Amino acid sequence: MGKRIFSGMRPTGRLHLGHLAGALTNWVKLQDDNECFYCIVDWHALMSDYADSSKIKSNCKEVFLDWLAAGLDPEKATIFIQSHVPYHTELHLALSMVTPLGWLERNPTYKDQILNIQNKDLSTYAFLGYPVLMAADILLYKGEAVPVGEDQTAHLELTREIARRFNNFYGDIFPEPEGLFTETPKVPGTDGRKMSKSYGNSIDIADEPEVIWEKLRTMMTDPARERRKDPGDPAKCPVWDLHKVFNKNAAEKESLAEGCRTAGIGCVECKKSLYGHVMTLLEPIQQRRAYYETHGDEVTDILREGAKVAKEVAAKTMSEVVEAIGFVE
Ligand code: SF4
């Protein structure tokens, strides 16, 4: 059956349209033909939120509900929470033994985050080593492929290097995972910047329809369309970027673009059309979410079962690791 795929997501709370279009839609497709392990990486959340861990639990719950709502299927994929499988931390320690400090200090994302995240003290031992935990997450399941965006290639390369170095010391335990590159669509938030919870510009999967309309109604457009009679350019409009992702009706898009350029339509009309397409996509997702919100026992069972399956696979890898290192068994 296809490849063994691992992918994880940090629990940052409710997911938005950017997560849906950028990752989840792809994950849902992958689970049909591959052996997928999808993991909410709560230890990673603690690396940056150690000073206030109070939201990690509820954030995990929200992410899990959004995953199930989006169509991740426990019958097809193993879906679980990282801390439910303690072997992640054990392999993290084993891999940290063989990872040279220089590899971590050179990691471009680490340097970026240290510079850009000002409100948290990230100068910790664990934060420097977070790519080692990422490597452990993937290698624990002998992941052969990892869905990655352009910005994650450095991390995947580091995982490959750590696997190679471990294998050189102790024998051929880990496959070097490949990147499954999928084009990540541009999904701007309501202010035109990349959709992100931290910018406060996101449209969440679980937002009420009226909230979604209000966010779209007030969303930034091509600034040239100050008045209804001013022509615009869809290429300069973030609303149009959302049409490109969520509106599958080519003829309608052509007519809206023409209406924008000639001031034949107003932005409200254009946004109403987008709202319709977004809601067509979200309605079944929100219905599934509502179901799981009121069936907490089922959600707990899915999590338990996911952890059980993940633990079995992880235990096997860890016993190979322990044997290869040569500890007393
Ligand atoms: Fe943007 Fe549509 Fe308004 Fe044109 S008509 S500026 S594409 S919202």
Residues whose N, C-alpha, C, O or C-beta is under 5 A from the ligand:
A	BS01	SF4	T221 D222 R225 G232 P234 C237 V239 W240 C260 G266 C267 C270
